[in-house]
Amino acid sequence: MPKMKTKSGAAKRFRVRGSGSIKRSHAYRRHILTKKTTKRKRNLRGMETINAADIGRVHAMMPYA
């Protein structure tokens, strides 16, 4: 049986923590920032844990993570 490949797009977007939870960054922070308020941009900083409903899908895309 050949090795399973990791989806490269998923590997760039998600990181698995030591506890096994998966973190992701926020969307809507790349461009067209002038019309967004400072508070909205500040709240988009940092990482967030993915929803529990998506954990299985992300693990399927990243079998060795």
For each residue, the residues with C-beta under 8 A, 3 or more apart:
1:
2:
3:
4: 63 64
5:
6: 10 11 61 62 63 64 65
7: 10 11 61 62
8: 11 12
9: 12 13
10: 6 7 13 14 58 61 62
11: 6 7 8 14 62 65
12: 8 9
13: 9 10 24 25
14: 10 11 22 23 24 50 58 62 65
15: 22 23 24 47
16: 20 21 22 62 65
17: 20 21 22 23
18:
19:
20: 16 17
21: 16 17 49 50
22: 14 15 16 17 49 50 55 58 59
23: 14 15 17 47 48 49 50
24: 13 14 15 47 48 49 50
25: 13 29 46 47 48
26: 29 44 45 46 48
27: 44
28: 36 44
29: 25 26 33 41 44 45
30:
31:
32: 35 36
33: 29 36 41
34:
35: 32
36: 28 32 33 40 41
37: 40 41
38: 41 42
39: 42 43
40: 36 37 43 44
41: 29 33 36 37 38 44 45
42: 38 39 45
43: 39 40
44: 26 27 28 29 40 41
45: 26 29 41 42
46: 25 26
47: 15 23 24 25
48: 23 24 25 26
49: 21 22 23 24
50: 14 21 22 23 24 54 55 58
51: 54 55
52: 55
53:
54: 50 51 57 58
55: 22 50 51 52 58 59
56: 59 60
57: 54 60 61
58: 10 14 22 50 54 55 61 62
59: 22 55 56 62 63 65
60: 56 57 63
61: 6 7 10 57 58
62: 6 7 10 11 14 16 58 59 65
63: 4 6 59 60
64: 4 6
65: 6 11 14 16 59 62
